[in-house]
Amino acid sequence: MNSFDPKRPNNALPFLPPDTAKTETVAILKQESRALRALGELKGIANIIPNQSILINAIVLQEAKDSSEIENIITTRDDLYKAVSATSLKADPAAKEVVLYREALYEGFTKIRTRGLLSINDIIDVQRLLIQNDAGIRNTSGTALVNDRTHEVMYTPPDDYTVINALLKNFVEYLNGDEPTLAKMAIMHYQFETIHPFHDGNGRTGRIINMLYLILKEYLDIPILYLSSYIIRNKTRYYELLLSVTKDDAWEEWILFILKGIEEIAKDTILKIRKIRELLDSTIAIVKDTLPGIYSKELVETLFVNPYCKGEFLVTSLGVERKTAARYLKQLEDSGILESVKVGTERIFIHTELIQLLKE
């Protein structure tokens, strides 16, 4: 688009859908097929973990950290799990941001499972949970995309409130419409990031919308595939391709980039799920063999749902008294399955092998 001016608000951003001649090319259709196969295998293999909360919690927390890292809200996984587990801990701001991401994702997940669609208000609710304010859709200029090295303005989002609202209305109509494809997710992700409807949290909100779309259109049953780690590995290319769509209507390379990411991350997640299942089985065998007096499937699964565990988690999941829960955790520590650490005024028990697997 020869008329593109990066310093001028993009109030002429076209409505969806774009020209199908540019979004349904042979290369895109072939890559879509490969991504669909990987996603279908992921959907099926998720069922090898009987307690789906194990997968959701493990992979959502990993995504929350990676998605926030794209925005330079960086925390360690250790700090993150401590923040999730310890009620008395004054978590550092970065860890809190990551925990809020998880809460926002669950909010969106609950909404689409309940109503079978995603509305503008739902998107606003997700962003509100992420950012912890009620500012809503912006009615002033948005933050321009600036080159970190040269400080040159690369893109300026729409600044007309009426235009932003019209674009969002079109966006949710497109999202909830029939004929879902994975290419459509790539198109929507571009559109949302380019509208940039909020003062803060647009990137994280957009990445949550990606996941919600996959569930809404039944590509997956639970939220276990995220592109944030792929974007981190290809961050420069990600922003270059986003901008190329705006400047040159270069849809094919952008869509192929996202479809390849879906295929790659689906395969990575399949491997991780298999490893989690292997570790779950071996942990069950060890507890059965060394601690038959306290063994139950629910006990071991609680350790996997909560890699940083504490007594109250066992009280809730097993229905035992606090003293019993404390005794169970101490025995699991003595047998080498768990390792305890003091966090604030609490003692947290870590399934170290699981944490190591999740850090990979």
SERO-4910 file (N, C-alpha, C, O; in steps of 0.05 Angstrom, whole numbers):
BEGIN
 pado doro    nc1    nc2    nc3   cac1   cac2   cac3    cc1    cc2    cc3    oc1    oc2    oc3
  Met    A     17    -24      0      0      0      0     18     25      0     30     32     20
  Asn    A     19     38    -23     37     61    -26     30     84     -7     47    101     -1
  Ser    A      4     86      1     -4    109     17      2    105     47     -5    123     63
  Phe    A     13     83     54     18     77     83     38     97     95     60    102     84
  Asp    A     30    110    117     47    128    132     47    118    161     27    120    175
  Pro    A     70    108    170     72     96    196     66    116    219     58    107    241
  Lys    A     69    142    214     64    161    235     35    171    236     26    185    254
  Arg    A     19    162    216     -9    171    215    -27    148    225    -24    126    217
  Pro    A    -45    154    244    -63    133    254    -78    119    232    -88    131    213
  Asn    A    -78     92    234    -88     76    212   -119     73    214   -129     51    219
  Asn    A   -133     95    211   -162     95    212   -175     83    188   -200     79    187
  Ala    A   -159     77    167   -170     64    143   -165     34    143   -167     22    121
  Leu    A   -159     22    166   -155     -7    167   -179    -21    156   -202    -17    166
  Pro    A   -176    -38    136   -199    -52    123   -213    -71    142   -200    -83    160
  Phe    A   -239    -75    138   -254    -95    153   -246   -123    143   -234   -127    121
  Leu    A   -252   -143    159   -249   -171    152   -274   -181    137   -295   -170    142
  Pro    A   -271   -200    118   -247   -215    112   -230   -201     90   -241   -185     75
  Pro    A   -205   -208     89   -188   -197     67   -194   -213     41   -210   -232     41
  Asp    A   -181   -205     20   -184   -218     -6   -176   -247     -5   -153   -253      1
  Thr    A   -195   -265    -11   -189   -294     -9   -167   -303    -29   -154   -323    -24
  Ala    A   -163   -288    -50   -142   -295    -69   -115   -294    -56    -96   -307    -64
  Lys    A   -113   -277    -34    -87   -275    -20    -86   -291      5    -64   -295     17
  Thr    A   -109   -302     14   -109   -317     40   -115   -347     36   -116   -362     55
  Glu    A   -121   -355     11   -127   -383      6   -109   -394    -17   -119   -407    -35
  Thr    A    -84   -388    -16    -65   -397    -37    -59   -426    -33    -65   -438    -13
  Val    A    -47   -438    -53    -40   -466    -52    -21   -472    -29    -24   -491    -14
  Ala    A     -2   -454    -25     18   -458     -3      4   -457     24     10   -472     42
  Ile    A    -15   -438     27    -29   -436     52    -46   -461     57    -46   -471     79
  Leu    A    -60   -470     37    -77   -494     40    -61   -518     47    -70   -535     64
  Lys    A    -37   -521     35    -20   -544     42    -10   -543     71    -10   -563     85
  Gln    A     -1   -518     79      9   -515    106    -14   -518    127    -10   -529    149
  Glu    A    -38   -509    120    -61   -513    137    -66   -542    142    -71   -550    165
  Ser    A    -63   -558    121    -68   -587    124    -47   -600    143    -55   -616    160
  Arg    A    -22   -591    142     -2   -601    160     -7   -593    189     -4   -608    207
  Ala    A    -15   -568    192    -21   -558    219    -45   -572    230    -46   -578    254
  Leu    A    -65   -577    214    -89   -591    223    -83   -619    233    -94   -628    253
  Arg    A    -65   -633    219    -57   -660    227    -44   -660    254    -50   -676    272
  Ala    A    -26   -641    258    -12   -639    284    -31   -631    306    -29   -642    328
  Leu    A    -49   -613    300    -69   -605    320    -88   -627    327    -96   -630    350
  Gly    A    -96   -643    307   -113   -666    312   -100   -687    330   -113   -698    347
  Glu    A    -74   -691    325    -60   -710    342    -58   -700    370    -60   -715    390
  Leu    A    -53   -674    373    -51   -662    400    -78   -664    415    -78   -671    438
  Lys    A   -100   -659    401   -126   -661    413   -131   -690    424   -142   -694    445
  Gly    A   -123   -709    408   -127   -737    416   -109   -746    439   -118   -759    458
  Ile    A    -83   -738    438    -64   -748    457    -68   -734    485    -59   -745    505
  Ala    A    -82   -712    485    -87   -699    511   -103   -717    529   -101   -715    554
  Asn    A   -118   -736    518   -134   -754    533   -118   -776    548   -129   -791    564
  Ile    A    -92   -778    542    -76   -798    557    -70   -789    585    -61   -805    602
  Ile    A    -76   -764    591    -74   -754    619   -103   -754    630   -119   -738    622
  Pro    A   -109   -772    649   -136   -775    658   -147   -750    671   -171   -743    668
  Asn    A   -131   -736    687   -139   -711    700   -130   -688    683   -107   -680    683
  Gln    A   -148   -676    667   -141   -655    648   -130   -630    662   -117   -614    650
  Ser    A   -137   -626    688   -127   -603    702    -96   -603    704    -84   -582    706
  Ile    A    -85   -627    703    -55   -630    703    -44   -615    679    -25   -599    682
  Leu    A    -55   -621    655    -45   -608    631    -51   -579    630    -33   -562    624
  Ile    A    -76   -572    636    -84   -544    635    -66   -527    652    -55   -506    643
  Asn    A    -62   -535    677    -46   -519    696    -17   -517    687     -5   -496    688
  Ala    A     -5   -540    680     23   -540    672     28   -523    648     47   -507    648
  Ile    A     12   -527    627     17   -513    602      8   -484    602     20   -467    590
  Val    A    -14   -479    616    -23   -451    618     -3   -434    633      3   -411    624
  Leu    A      9   -444    654     29   -428    668     54   -423    651     65   -401    652
  Gln    A     62   -443    636     84   -439    618     78   -418    597     94   -400    591
  Glu    A     53   -419    586     45   -399    566     44   -371    579     52   -351    567
  Ala    A     33   -370    603     30   -344    617     57   -330    619     60   -306    615
  Lys    A     78   -346    626    105   -335    629    115   -326    602    126   -304    599
  Asp    A    112   -343    581    123   -336    555    108   -312    543    121   -295    531
  Ser    A     82   -311    545     67   -289    534     75   -263    546     77   -242    533
  Ser    A     78   -263    573     86   -239    587    115   -231    579    121   -207    578
  Glu    A    131   -251    574    159   -245    567    161   -230    541    179   -213    537
  Ile    A    142   -235    522    142   -220    497    138   -190    503    149   -173    489
  Glu    A    123   -184    524    119   -156    532    141   -146    552    138   -124    563
  Asn    A    162   -162    555    184   -155    573    176   -154    602    187   -140    619
  Ile    A    155   -170    609    147   -174    637    159   -202    644    145   -222    642
  Ile    A    183   -202    653    198   -227    655    200   -236    684    207   -220    702
  Thr    A    194   -262    688    198   -274    715    209   -302    711    208   -312    689
  Thr    A    220   -313    732    230   -341    730    206   -360    736    187   -352    749
  Arg    A    208   -384    726    186   -403    731    185   -409    761    163   -414    771
  Asp    A    208   -409    774    207   -414    803    191   -393    817    174   -399    834
  Asp    A    196   -368    811    181   -346    823    151   -348    816    134   -342    833
  Leu    A    146   -357    792    118   -359    783    103   -380    800     82   -375    810
  Tyr    A    115   -404    802    101   -425    817     99   -418    846     79   -425    859
  Lys    A    118   -405    857    116   -396    885     93   -376    888     78   -377    908
  Ala    A     90   -358    869     69   -338    870     42   -351    869     23   -343    882
  Val    A     39   -372    853     14   -386    850      8   -401    876    -16   -404    883
  Ser    A     28   -412    889     24   -430    911     22   -417    938      8   -427    956
  Ala    A     37   -396    942     41   -386    970     23   -362    975     25   -341    963
  Thr    A      4   -366    994    -15   -344   1000     -2   -321   1015    -11   -298   1012
  Ser    A     19   -327   1030     31   -306   1046     53   -291   1032     63   -270   1041
  Leu    A     61   -301   1008     83   -289    994     75   -262    981     54   -261    968
  Lys    A     91   -242    984     88   -218    969    102   -221    942    126   -215    940
  Ala    A     87   -231    923     99   -238    897    110   -213    884     99   -191    886
  Asp    A    132   -217    869    143   -195    854    124   -187    832    109   -204    823
  Pro    A    125   -162    823    105   -153    803    104   -170    777     83   -174    766
  Ala    A    128   -179    768    128   -195    744    113   -221    748     98   -229    730
  Ala    A    117   -234    771    102   -259    776     72   -254    778     56   -270    768
  Lys    A     65   -232    790     36   -225    792     24   -221    764      1   -230    759
  Glu    A     39   -208    746     29   -204    719     23   -231    705      3   -234    691
  Val    A     41   -250    710     38   -277    698     14   -292    709     -1   -304    695
  Val    A     10   -290    736    -13   -302    748    -39   -290    738    -58   -304    734
  Leu    A    -39   -264    734    -63   -251    723    -69   -260    695    -92   -262    687
  Tyr    A    -48   -266    679    -52   -277    652    -68   -303    654    -87   -308    639
  Arg    A    -60   -320    672    -73   -346    676   -103   -342    683   -121   -355    672
  Glu    A   -108   -323    701   -135   -318    710   -152   -307    686   -175   -314    683
  Ala    A   -140   -290    670   -154   -278    647   -161   -300    627   -182   -300    615
  Leu    A   -142   -318    622   -147   -340    603   -170   -358    613   -188   -365    598
  Tyr    A   -170   -365    639   -191   -381    650   -218   -367    648   -238   -380    643
  Glu    A   -218   -341    651   -243   -325    649   -254   -328    620   -278   -333    617
  Gly    A   -237   -324    600   -246   -327    573   -254   -356    566   -274   -360    553
  Phe    A   -240   -375    576   -246   -404    572   -274   -410    583   -289   -424    570
  Thr    A   -279   -400    607   -305   -405    620   -328   -392    603   -349   -404    600
  Lys    A   -323   -368    593   -343   -354    578   -351   -369    552   -374   -372    546
  Ile    A   -331   -378    537   -337   -391    512   -349   -418    516   -365   -427    500
  Arg    A   -341   -432    537   -352   -458    543   -382   -456    551   -398   -474    546
  Thr    A   -388   -434    564   -415   -429    574   -434   -420    552   -457   -429    551
  Arg    A   -424   -402    534   -442   -389    515   -437   -396    486   -453   -390    469
  Gly    A   -414   -408    480   -408   -416    453   -402   -393    434   -405   -396    410
  Leu    A   -393   -371    445   -385   -348    428   -367   -330    445   -365   -332    469
  Leu    A   -354   -311    431   -337   -291    444   -347   -263    436   -347   -257    412
  Ser    A   -354   -247    455   -364   -220    449   -343   -199    454   -322   -204    466
  Ile    A   -349   -174    446   -331   -152    452   -329   -148    482   -307   -144    492
  Asn    A   -351   -151    496   -350   -148    525   -333   -170    538   -320   -164    558
  Asp    A   -334   -194    527   -317   -215    537   -287   -208    534   -271   -212    552
  Ile    A   -280   -197    511   -252   -189    506   -244   -167    525   -222   -167    535
  Ile    A   -262   -148    530   -257   -126    549   -253   -138    577   -235   -129    592
  Asp    A   -269   -158    585   -266   -171    611   -238   -184    614   -226   -183    635
  Val    A   -230   -198    592   -204   -211    593   -182   -190    597   -164   -194    613
  Gln    A   -183   -168    582   -162   -147    584   -163   -134    611   -143   -127    623
  Arg    A   -187   -130    622   -190   -118    649   -177   -135    670   -164   -124    688
  Leu    A   -180   -161    668   -167   -179    688   -136   -178    685   -122   -179    704
  Leu    A   -127   -177    660    -98   -175    655    -86   -150    667    -65   -151    679
  Ile    A    -99   -128    662    -87   -102    669    -96    -91    696    -84    -73    707
  Gln    A   -119   -102    706   -129    -94    732   -138    -64    732   -133    -50    751
  Asn    A   -151    -56    710   -165    -30    711   -189    -32    692   -192    -51    677
  Asp    A   -207    -12    694   -231    -12    679   -231      8    656   -252     18    648
  Ala    A   -207     14    645   -205     35    624   -221     27    599   -232     44    585
  Gly    A   -221      1    593   -236     -8    569   -223      1    543   -199      6    542
  Ile    A   -240      1    523   -230      9    496   -221     38    496   -234     55    507
  Arg    A   -198     43    485   -187     70    486   -202     89    468   -212     82    447
  Asn    A   -203    114    477   -215    135    460   -195    157    454   -203    180    447
  Thr    A   -170    151    458   -148    169    451   -127    153    434   -131    129    429
  Ser    A   -106    166    426    -86    153    409    -74    129    423    -70    129    447
  Gly    A    -69    108    407    -56     85    418    -26     87    417    -15    106    405
  Thr    A    -13     68    429     16     68    430     27     60    403     20     39    392
  Ala    A     44     76    391     56     70    365     77     48    368     90     45    389
  Leu    A     80     32    347    101     11    346    127     25    338    128     37    317
  Val    A    147     23    355    172     37    351    195     17    349    196     -2    365
  Asn    A    213     21    330    237      4    328    255      8    352    263     31    358
  Asp    A    261    -13    367    276    -11    392    304      0    387    315     14    404
  Arg    A    315     -6    364    343      3    358    345     31    348    361     47    357
  Thr    A    327     37    328    329     63    315    309     84    326    311    108    321
  His    A    290     74    342    268     91    354    250    103    332    236    122    337
  Glu    A    251     91    308    235    100    286    206     89    290    203     66    297
  Val    A    186    106    285    158     97    287    152     79    263    155     87    240
  Met    A    143     54    269    138     35    248    108     33    241    101     26    219
  Tyr    A     91     39    261     62     36    257     47     51    279     56     52    302
  Thr    A     26     64    271      8     79    290    -20     68    287    -32     70    265
  Pro    A    -32     57    308    -59     45    306    -80     66    303    -75     90    307
  Pro    A   -105     57    296   -127     76    294   -131     92    320   -126     82    342
  Asp    A   -140    117    317   -144    134    341   -173    144    342   -180    159    361
  Asp    A   -190    137    323   -218    146    323   -234    125    337   -236    102    329
  Tyr    A   -247    133    359   -262    115    376   -284    100    360   -289     76    364
  Thr    A   -298    115    343   -319    103    326   -308     82    308   -319     60    304
  Val    A   -284     87    296   -271     68    278   -263     43    294   -267     21    285
  Ile    A   -251     47    317   -242     25    334   -265      6    341   -263    -18    339
  Asn    A   -287     18    349   -311      2    356   -322    -13    332   -330    -36    334
  Ala    A   -323      1    309   -333    -13    285   -315    -36    277   -324    -57    269
  Leu    A   -289    -32    279   -270    -53    273   -273    -77    292   -271   -100    283
  Leu    A   -277    -71    317   -280    -93    337   -306   -108    332   -307   -132    335
  Lys    A   -327    -94    325   -353   -107    319   -349   -126    295   -359   -149    296
  Asn    A   -336   -116    275   -330   -133    252   -312   -157    260   -316   -179    250
  Phe    A   -293   -152    277   -275   -173    286   -289   -196    300   -285   -219    293
  Val    A   -307   -190    319   -321   -212    333   -342   -226    315   -346   -250    318
  Glu    A   -353   -211    296   -371   -224    276   -355   -245    260   -365   -267    254
  Tyr    A   -332   -237    251   -314   -255    236   -306   -278    253   -306   -301    243
  Leu    A   -298   -273    278   -289   -294    296   -311   -315    301   -305   -339    300
  Asn    A   -335   -306    306   -357   -324    313   -370   -336    288   -388   -353    291
  Gly    A   -362   -327    264   -376   -336    240   -370   -365    233   -354   -379    246
  Asp    A   -384   -375    213   -381   -403    204   -354   -407    188   -339   -388    185
  Glu    A   -351   -431    179   -327   -439    163   -301   -431    177   -285   -415    166
  Pro    A   -295   -443    200   -270   -438    213   -247   -451    199   -249   -472    187
  Thr    A   -224   -437    199   -199   -448    189   -177   -438    207   -181   -419    222
  Leu    A   -154   -451    206   -131   -442    221   -120   -416    209   -109   -399    223
  Ala    A   -122   -414    183   -113   -389    169   -129   -365    180   -119   -343    183
  Lys    A   -155   -370    186   -172   -349    197   -161   -339    224   -163   -316    230
  Met    A   -150   -357    240   -138   -349    265   -115   -330    261   -111   -310    275
  Ala    A    -98   -336    240    -76   -318    233    -86   -291    225    -75   -270    232
  Ile    A   -107   -291    209   -119   -266    199   -129   -249    223   -125   -225    224
  Met    A   -143   -262    241   -154   -249    264   -132   -238    282   -135   -216    293
  His    A   -111   -253    285    -89   -244    303    -77   -218    292    -71   -199    306
  Tyr    A    -73   -218    265    -63   -193    253    -82   -170    258    -74   -149    267
  Gln    A   -107   -175    254   -127   -153    256   -128   -142    284   -129   -118    288
  Phe    A   -129   -160    304   -131   -150    331   -107   -134    340   -109   -112    352
  Glu    A    -83   -144    333    -58   -130    340    -57   -103    325    -45    -84    336
  Thr    A    -68   -101    302    -67    -77    286    -88    -56    295    -82    -32    295
  Ile    A   -111    -66    304   -131    -48    316   -120    -36    342   -123    -13    347
  His    A   -106    -54    358    -94    -45    383   -114    -30    400   -110     -6    407
  Pro    A   -137    -43    407   -159    -28    419   -156    -18    447   -172     -1    456
  Phe    A   -135    -27    461   -132    -19    489   -105     -3    492    -88     -5    475
  His    A   -104     11    514    -79     25    520    -57      6    528    -33     11    524
  Asp    A    -64    -17    540    -44    -36    550    -56    -64    548    -80    -67    549
  Gly    A    -38    -84    545    -47   -112    545    -57   -122    519    -69   -144    518
  Asn    A    -53   -108    497    -63   -117    471    -51   -143    462    -65   -162    453
  Gly    A    -24   -145    465    -11   -170    456    -20   -194    471    -26   -215    460
  Arg    A    -21   -192    498    -29   -214    515    -59   -221    510    -66   -245    508
  Thr    A    -75   -201    507   -104   -206    501   -106   -220    474   -122   -239    472
  Gly    A    -92   -211    454    -93   -223    428    -84   -252    428    -96   -269    414
  Arg    A    -64   -259    444    -54   -287    445    -74   -304    460    -77   -328    454
  Ile    A    -89   -293    480   -110   -308    493   -133   -314    473   -144   -335    473
  Ile    A   -140   -294    457   -161   -297    437   -154   -320    418   -171   -335    410
  Asn    A   -128   -322    410   -120   -345    393   -128   -372    405   -140   -388    391
  Met    A   -122   -375    431   -128   -400    444   -159   -405    446   -168   -427    441
  Leu    A   -173   -383    452   -202   -386    455   -215   -393    428   -234   -408    427
  Tyr    A   -204   -383    406   -214   -390    380   -211   -420    374   -229   -432    364
  Leu    A   -188   -431    381   -183   -459    377   -203   -477    392   -211   -498    382
  Ile    A   -210   -468    415   -230   -484    431   -258   -479    421   -274   -497    418
  Leu    A   -264   -454    415   -291   -447    405   -298   -462    380   -321   -470    376
  Lys    A   -278   -466    362   -283   -479    337   -276   -509    339   -274   -523    318
  Glu    A   -271   -519    363   -268   -548    369   -243   -561    357   -242   -585    352
  Tyr    A   -223   -544    352   -197   -556    345   -184   -569    369   -170   -589    366
  Leu    A   -190   -559    392   -180   -570    418   -203   -569    438   -222   -554    435
  Asp    A   -201   -586    458   -221   -587    480   -213   -570    504   -229   -560    518
  Ile    A   -187   -568    508   -176   -553    531   -154   -535    521   -141   -540    501
  Pro    A   -147   -514    537   -127   -494    528    -99   -504    532    -87   -500    553
  Ile    A    -88   -517    511    -61   -529    514    -42   -523    491    -21   -535    489
  Leu    A    -50   -505    473    -31   -498    451    -28   -467    450    -48   -453    447
  Tyr    A     -4   -458    452      1   -429    452     25   -423    435     44   -438    434
  Leu    A     24   -400    422     45   -392    403     66   -374    415     85   -366    401
  Ser    A     64   -368    440     83   -348    452    112   -356    450    129   -340    443
  Ser    A    118   -382    456    146   -390    455    156   -389    426    179   -383    421
  Tyr    A    139   -395    407    146   -393    378    151   -364    370    170   -358    356
  Ile    A    134   -346    380    138   -318    374    164   -307    387    178   -292    374
  Ile    A    170   -316    411    195   -308    424    219   -316    407    238   -301    403
  Arg    A    218   -341    397    241   -351    381    243   -337    354    264   -336    342
  Asn    A    220   -325    345    220   -312    319    209   -284    321    194   -275    303
  Lys    A    217   -270    342    204   -244    348    208   -223    326    189   -209    319
  Thr    A    232   -221    316    237   -201    295    220   -207    270    208   -189    258
  Arg    A    220   -232    262    205   -240    239    175   -235    243    161   -227    225
  Tyr    A    165   -241    267    137   -237    274    129   -208    269    108   -203    255
  Tyr    A    144   -189    278    137   -161    275    141   -152    246    126   -135    236
  Glu    A    161   -162    232    165   -155    204    141   -164    187    132   -149    170
  Leu    A    131   -188    192    109   -199    176     83   -184    183     67   -179    165
  Leu    A     79   -178    208     55   -162    215     55   -136    199     34   -128    188
  Leu    A     77   -123    199     79    -97    185     77   -100    155     66    -82    142
  Ser    A     86   -122    144     84   -126    115     55   -129    106     49   -121     84
  Val    A     38   -140    123     10   -142    116     -1   -114    114    -16   -107     95
  Thr    A      5    -97    133     -5    -69    133      6    -54    109     -9    -39     96
  Lys    A     31    -56    104     44    -40     83     38    -50     55     32    -35     37
  Asp    A     39    -77     52     39    -89     25     17   -109     20     16   -122     -1
  Asp    A     -1   -112     40    -22   -132     37    -10   -160     33    -22   -177     19
  Ala    A     13   -165     46     27   -190     43     17   -212     62     30   -219     81
  Trp    A     -7   -222     55    -20   -241     73     -7   -269     73     -6   -281     94
  Glu    A      2   -278     51     11   -305     49     33   -312     68     31   -331     83
  Glu    A     55   -296     69     77   -302     86     69   -301    116     78   -317    132
  Trp    A     52   -281    123     42   -279    150     27   -304    159     31   -316    180
  Ile    A      8   -312    142     -9   -335    149      8   -361    150      4   -377    168
  Leu    A     27   -364    131     44   -387    132     61   -388    158     65   -409    169
  Phe    A     70   -365    166     86   -362    191     69   -373    215     80   -388    231
  Ile    A     44   -364    217     28   -373    240     21   -402    237     21   -417    257
  Leu    A     14   -412    213      7   -440    210     31   -458    216     28   -479    228
  Lys    A     55   -450    209     79   -465    215     83   -465    246     92   -486    257
  Gly    A     77   -443    259     79   -442    288     59   -461    301     67   -474    321
  Ile    A     35   -462    291     15   -481    302     25   -510    300     24   -525    319
  Glu    A     36   -517    276     46   -544    272     69   -550    291     70   -571    304
  Glu    A     88   -531    292    112   -535    309    105   -538    338    115   -556    352
  Ile    A     88   -520    348     82   -520    377     64   -544    384     66   -555    406
  Ala    A     47   -552    366     30   -576    371     48   -600    374     44   -616    393
  Lys    A     68   -603    357     87   -626    359    103   -624    385    107   -645    399
  Asp    A    112   -600    393    127   -597    418    109   -605    442    118   -618    461
  Thr    A     84   -596    441     66   -601    463     59   -631    465     56   -641    487
  Ile    A     57   -644    443     52   -673    443     75   -688    458     70   -705    474
  Leu    A    100   -680    452    122   -692    466    122   -686    496    127   -704    512
  Lys    A    114   -662    503    113   -655    531     91   -671    546     95   -680    568
  Ile    A     69   -674    533     47   -690    545     56   -718    550     50   -730    570
  Arg    A     69   -730    530     79   -758    533     98   -760    557     98   -779    572
  Lys    A    116   -740    560    135   -740    582    120   -737    609    127   -750    629
  Ile    A    100   -720    609     84   -716    634     70   -743    641     70   -750    665
  Arg    A     59   -756    622     46   -782    627     66   -803    638     60   -817    656
  Glu    A     90   -804    626    110   -823    635    118   -817    664    121   -835    680
  Leu    A    122   -791    670    129   -783    698    106   -789    717    111   -797    740
  Leu    A     81   -784    708     58   -791    725     57   -820    732     53   -828    755
  Asp    A     61   -837    712     61   -866    716     83   -875    735     79   -891    753
  Ser    A    107   -864    731    130   -872    748    126   -862    777    134   -876    795
  Thr    A    115   -838    780    109   -828    807     88   -845    821     91   -851    845
  Ile    A     68   -853    807     47   -871    818     60   -897    828     55   -906    850
  Ala    A     78   -908    811     91   -933    818    109   -930    843    109   -947    860
  Ile    A    123   -908    845    141   -903    868    125   -900    893    132   -911    914
  Val    A    103   -884    892     87   -879    916     74   -906    925     73   -911    949
  Lys    A     64   -921    906     52   -947    912     72   -965    926     65   -979    945
  Asp    A     96   -965    916    117   -983    926    128   -975    953    132   -991    971
  Thr    A    134   -949    956    147   -939    980    128   -929   1002    135   -930   1026
  Leu    A    105   -920    994     86   -909   1013     58   -920   1008     39   -905   1004
  Pro    A     54   -946   1009     28   -958   1003      6   -949   1023    -17   -949   1016
  Gly    A     14   -941   1047     -6   -933   1067    -20   -907   1060    -42   -902   1070
  Ile    A     -7   -890   1044    -19   -864   1038    -26   -862   1008    -38   -842   1000
  Tyr    A    -19   -882    992    -24   -879    963    -53   -877    956    -70   -891    967
  Ser    A    -58   -858    938    -83   -857    923    -78   -843    897    -60   -826    895
  Lys    A    -93   -849    876    -90   -836    850    -94   -805    854    -80   -790    841
  Glu    A   -113   -798    870   -119   -770    875    -96   -755    888    -91   -732    881
  Leu    A    -82   -769    905    -59   -756    918    -37   -750    898    -27   -727    897
  Val    A    -30   -769    881     -9   -765    861    -18   -743    841     -2   -726    834
  Glu    A    -43   -745    832    -52   -725    813    -51   -697    825    -46   -677    810
  Thr    A    -56   -694    851    -55   -667    863    -26   -656    862    -23   -632    859
  Leu    A     -6   -674    864     22   -665    862     28   -655    834     46   -639    830
  Phe    A     14   -665    814     18   -657    786      2   -633    778     12   -616    763
  Val    A    -21   -630    790    -37   -605    785    -23   -582    798    -24   -559    788
  Asn    A    -10   -587    821      4   -566    836     33   -573    840     40   -585    861
  Pro    A     50   -568    821     79   -575    823     92   -563    848    110   -575    860
  Tyr    A     82   -540    857     89   -529    883     65   -534    901     45   -519    899
  Cys    A     67   -554    918     43   -563    933     45   -554    963     67   -549    973
  Lys    A     22   -553    976     22   -548   1004     -3   -562   1016    -20   -572   1002
  Gly    A     -3   -563   1043    -23   -579   1057    -52   -573   1049    -68   -591   1046
  Glu    A    -58   -548   1046    -86   -541   1040    -96   -552   1013   -120   -556   1009
  Phe    A    -77   -556    994    -85   -568    969    -94   -597    973   -113   -606    960
  Leu    A    -80   -611    990    -88   -639    996   -114   -640   1012   -130   -658   1008
  Val    A   -117   -621   1030   -142   -619   1046   -166   -617   1027   -186   -630   1030
  Thr    A   -163   -600   1007   -185   -595    988   -189   -618    969   -212   -627    965
  Ser    A   -168   -630    958   -171   -650    938   -177   -678    950   -191   -694    937
  Leu    A   -166   -683    974   -170   -710    985   -190   -711   1008   -200   -732   1016
  Gly    A   -198   -687   1018   -217   -686   1040   -206   -696   1066   -220   -707   1083
  Val    A   -179   -693   1070   -166   -701   1095   -162   -677   1113   -165   -654   1105
  Glu    A   -155   -683   1138   -150   -661   1157   -122   -650   1152   -106   -662   1139
  Arg    A   -117   -626   1163    -92   -612   1159    -68   -629   1169    -48   -630   1156
  Lys    A    -71   -641   1192    -49   -657   1204    -43   -680   1186    -19   -687   1182
  Thr    A    -64   -692   1174    -59   -715   1156    -45   -706   1131    -27   -719   1121
  Ala    A    -54   -683   1120    -42   -672   1096    -12   -666   1101      5   -672   1084
  Ala    A     -6   -654   1124     22   -648   1131     39   -673   1133     62   -674   1124
  Arg    A     27   -694   1144     41   -720   1147     46   -732   1120     68   -742   1115
  Tyr    A     27   -731   1102     31   -741   1075     54   -727   1061     71   -740   1049
  Leu    A     54   -701   1062     75   -686   1049    103   -692   1060    122   -693   1045
  Lys    A    104   -695   1087    130   -701   1099    139   -728   1091    163   -732   1086
  Gln    A    122   -748   1089    129   -775   1080    138   -774   1051    157   -788   1044
  Leu    A    125   -759   1035    132   -757   1007    160   -744   1004    175   -750    986
  Glu    A    166   -725   1021    192   -712   1021    213   -732   1031    234   -733   1018
  Asp    A    208   -746   1052    227   -765   1063    234   -787   1042    256   -798   1042
  Ser    A    214   -793   1025    219   -814   1005    233   -804    980    240   -819    962
  Gly    A    237   -777    979    252   -765    957    235   -756    933    245   -747    913
  Ile    A    208   -759    936    191   -751    914    187   -721    913    187   -709    892
  Leu    A    185   -709    937    182   -680    939    206   -668    953    221   -682    967
  Glu    A    209   -642    950    231   -627    963    218   -602    974    204   -588    960
  Ser    A    222   -596   1000    208   -573   1012    226   -548   1011    250   -550   1011
  Val    A    212   -525   1011    226   -499   1012    208   -480   1027    184   -481   1025
  Lys    A    221   -462   1041    206   -442   1056    200   -418   1038    218   -407   1026
  Val    A    175   -411   1035    166   -388   1019    150   -370   1037    127   -377   1044
  Gly    A    161   -347   1044    147   -330   1063    145   -344   1090    165   -353   1101
  Thr    A    121   -347   1100    117   -361   1126    108   -390   1121    103   -405   1140
  Glu    A    106   -398   1096     96   -425   1089    118   -443   1080    139   -435   1071
  Arg    A    113   -469   1082    130   -489   1071    117   -502   1047     95   -512   1049
  Ile    A    130   -500   1024    120   -510    999    135   -535    991    159   -536    995
  Phe    A    121   -554    980    133   -580    973    133   -582    942    113   -581    929
  Ile    A    157   -586    932    162   -584    903    166   -612    891    181   -628    901
  His    A    151   -618    870    156   -643    854    178   -635    834    173   -626    812
  Thr    A    203   -640    843    226   -629    828    228   -640    800    236   -625    781
  Glu    A    222   -666    796    224   -677    769    204   -664    750    210   -659    727
  Leu    A    180   -659    760    159   -646    743    167   -618    737    164   -609    714
  Ile    A    178   -603    756    186   -576    751    208   -575    730    208   -558    712
  Gln    A    227   -594    732    248   -595    712    237   -600    684    246   -589    665
  Leu    A    217   -618    683    205   -624    657    191   -599    646    193   -594    622
  Leu    A    177   -585    662    163   -561    653    182   -539    645    174   -521    629
  Lys    A    206   -538    656    225   -518    649    239   -523    622    250   -505    611
  Glu    A    237   -547    612    251   -554    588    242   -537    564    252   -540    542
***
